[in-house]
Amino acid sequence: MCMIKFFNKRIRFFTIWDIKLAQLCAMLVIIILIKLIPAITSLSYWWYIILLILAAIRPLYIMFFKK
């Protein structure tokens, strides 16, 4: 069984609380990285907006346009 199929089967057991806890864990990892590498915060906010848009393209496409 390939890894993608395995995780697709396992994620079906997740509730909304599990998903939100996973998101919280990801945010805490980012906060730790920012504390370890403070130069990240000195970037222009336009870089963050560009990265946000690039990261959001696929999920938004799948949510609203893919049939």
SELONU-444500 format. One line per 8 residues: their letters; for each residue x, y, z of N, C-alpha, C, O. Coordinates in nm, 3 decimals. Layout:
# SELONU-444500
A = X:Y:Z:X:Y:Z:X:Y:Z:X:Y:Z  ...
//
This chain:
# SELONU-444500
MCMIKFFN = 0.085:-0.117:0.000:0.000:0.000:0.000:0.091:0.124:0.000:0.184:0.134:0.079  0.062:0.217:-0.088:0.147:0.336:-0.092:0.113:0.429:0.024:0.007:0.418:0.085  0.202:0.517:0.051:0.190:0.603:0.168:0.068:0.696:0.158:0.000:0.719:0.258  0.039:0.747:0.039:-0.076:0.838:0.022:-0.206:0.765:0.055:-0.292:0.820:0.124  -0.222:0.643:0.006:-0.344:0.567:0.036:-0.356:0.539:0.185:-0.465:0.546:0.242  -0.244:0.508:0.247:-0.245:0.481:0.390:-0.295:0.602:0.468:-0.382:0.590:0.554  -0.238:0.721:0.437:-0.277:0.841:0.510:-0.420:0.884:0.476:-0.490:0.937:0.562  -0.464:0.862:0.354:-0.603:0.892:0.319:-0.700:0.806:0.400:-0.805:0.855:0.443
KRIRFFTI = -0.665:0.679:0.421:-0.750:0.593:0.503:-0.750:0.638:0.649:-0.855:0.640:0.714  -0.634:0.675:0.700:-0.623:0.712:0.841:-0.689:0.846:0.870:-0.746:0.865:0.978  -0.684:0.940:0.776:-0.737:1.073:0.804:-0.890:1.072:0.809:-0.950:1.167:0.860  -0.952:0.970:0.758:-1.098:0.960:0.766:-1.147:0.946:0.910:-1.263:0.974:0.939  -1.060:0.904:0.999:-1.095:0.890:1.140:-1.086:1.022:1.216:-1.129:1.031:1.331  -1.028:1.125:1.152:-1.010:1.253:1.218:-1.143:1.325:1.236:-1.229:1.320:1.149  -1.158:1.390:1.349:-1.270:1.480:1.371:-1.220:1.622:1.350:-1.100:1.643:1.327  -1.309:1.719:1.359:-1.267:1.858:1.343:-1.167:1.898:1.451:-1.079:1.980:1.427
WDIKLAQL = -1.181:1.840:1.570:-1.087:1.871:1.678:-0.947:1.822:1.645:-0.849:1.890:1.673  -0.937:1.704:1.585:-0.806:1.650:1.548:-0.738:1.737:1.443:-0.618:1.763:1.450  -0.815:1.782:1.346:-0.760:1.866:1.240:-0.713:1.999:1.299:-0.605:2.047:1.265  -0.794:2.059:1.386:-0.754:2.186:1.447:-0.633:2.170:1.537:-0.549:2.260:1.543  -0.621:2.059:1.607:-0.502:2.035:1.688:-0.377:2.020:1.601:-0.270:2.067:1.639  -0.391:1.955:1.486:-0.278:1.943:1.394:-0.237:2.081:1.341:-0.118:2.108:1.325  -0.336:2.167:1.314:-0.305:2.303:1.270:-0.234:2.381:1.381:-0.140:2.456:1.354  -0.278:2.363:1.504:-0.213:2.429:1.616:-0.068:2.383:1.629:0.021:2.464:1.655
CAMLVIII = -0.045:2.255:1.612:0.093:2.202:1.618:0.179:2.265:1.509:0.295:2.301:1.534  0.125:2.279:1.391:0.200:2.341:1.282:0.232:2.487:1.314:0.343:2.534:1.287  0.136:2.559:1.372:0.162:2.698:1.409:0.270:2.707:1.517:0.354:2.797:1.513  0.268:2.615:1.612:0.369:2.617:1.718:0.509:2.585:1.664:0.608:2.640:1.711  0.517:2.496:1.566:0.646:2.468:1.502:0.698:2.593:1.433:0.817:2.623:1.440  0.610:2.666:1.365:0.650:2.790:1.299:0.699:2.892:1.402:0.799:2.961:1.378  0.631:2.903:1.514:0.673:2.997:1.618:0.811:2.959:1.672:0.894:3.047:1.697  0.836:2.830:1.688:0.968:2.785:1.734:1.075:2.821:1.631:1.183:2.867:1.667
LIKLIPAI = 1.045:2.801:1.502:1.141:2.837:1.397:1.169:2.987:1.396:1.283:3.028:1.377  1.066:3.067:1.418:1.086:3.212:1.420:1.173:3.252:1.540:1.256:3.342:1.529  1.153:3.185:1.653:1.237:3.215:1.770:1.382:3.173:1.746:1.475:3.239:1.795  1.403:3.064:1.672:1.539:3.016:1.644:1.608:3.097:1.535:1.730:3.115:1.538  1.530:3.147:1.438:1.585:3.223:1.325:1.512:3.357:1.317:1.421:3.373:1.236  1.550:3.454:1.400:1.477:3.580:1.404:1.488:3.663:1.277:1.410:3.757:1.259  1.582:3.633:1.189:1.595:3.709:1.064:1.473:3.690:0.974:1.449:3.771:0.884  1.396:3.584:0.997:1.276:3.560:0.918:1.176:3.675:0.934:1.107:3.711:0.839
TSLSYWWY = 1.170:3.732:1.052:1.072:3.838:1.078:1.111:3.971:1.015:1.028:4.062:1.009  1.234:3.984:0.968:1.276:4.111:0.908:1.244:4.119:0.760:1.272:4.221:0.697  1.188:4.015:0.701:1.150:4.018:0.560:1.033:4.113:0.539:0.955:4.140:0.631  1.021:4.161:0.418:0.908:4.246:0.383:0.780:4.163:0.386:0.781:4.045:0.354  0.670:4.228:0.426:0.544:4.154:0.436:0.494:4.106:0.300:0.411:4.016:0.293  0.543:4.165:0.192:0.503:4.120:0.057:0.548:3.977:0.032:0.479:3.902:-0.037  0.662:3.937:0.087:0.708:3.798:0.071:0.611:3.701:0.138:0.584:3.593:0.085  0.559:3.740:0.252:0.463:3.654:0.322:0.332:3.645:0.244:0.270:3.538:0.238
IILLILAA = 0.290:3.756:0.184:0.167:3.754:0.104:0.184:3.667:-0.018:0.094:3.589:-0.051  0.298:3.677:-0.086:0.325:3.593:-0.204:0.328:3.446:-0.166:0.270:3.363:-0.236  0.394:3.412:-0.055:0.397:3.273:-0.010:0.259:3.223:0.028:0.224:3.108:0.001  0.180:3.308:0.091:0.043:3.273:0.127:-0.039:3.240:0.003:-0.110:3.139:0.001  -0.030:3.323:-0.099:-0.105:3.300:-0.223:-0.060:3.172:-0.290:-0.143:3.092:-0.335  0.071:3.151:-0.298:0.122:3.029:-0.361:0.078:2.903:-0.284:0.045:2.802:-0.345  0.077:2.911:-0.152:0.036:2.796:-0.073:-0.114:2.771:-0.081:-0.159:2.658:-0.063  -0.193:2.874:-0.108:-0.338:2.861:-0.109:-0.395:2.822:-0.246:-0.512:2.785:-0.255
IRPLYIMF = -0.316:2.830:-0.351:-0.368:2.804:-0.486:-0.427:2.664:-0.498:-0.543:2.650:-0.536  -0.352:2.562:-0.466:-0.401:2.425:-0.483:-0.523:2.393:-0.395:-0.622:2.342:-0.447  -0.520:2.422:-0.265:-0.640:2.391:-0.185:-0.765:2.465:-0.234:-0.874:2.408:-0.236  -0.750:2.590:-0.273:-0.865:2.665:-0.323:-0.915:2.609:-0.455:-1.036:2.603:-0.478  -0.823:2.569:-0.542:-0.862:2.509:-0.670:-0.941:2.380:-0.646:-1.046:2.360:-0.705  -0.890:2.295:-0.559:-0.958:2.168:-0.531:-1.093:2.192:-0.466:-1.190:2.123:-0.498  -1.102:2.288:-0.376:-1.225:2.315:-0.305:-1.334:2.370:-0.397:-1.449:2.327:-0.388  -1.300:2.460:-0.485:-1.404:2.532:-0.560:-1.415:2.497:-0.707:-1.524:2.513:-0.763
FKK = -1.310:2.449:-0.772:-1.314:2.432:-0.917:-1.304:2.289:-0.967:-1.355:2.259:-1.075  -1.240:2.199:-0.892:-1.223:2.062:-0.938:-1.353:1.986:-0.922:-1.421:1.999:-0.820  -1.389:1.907:-1.022:-1.514:1.831:-1.018:-1.488:1.683:-1.013:-1.582:1.604:-1.009
//
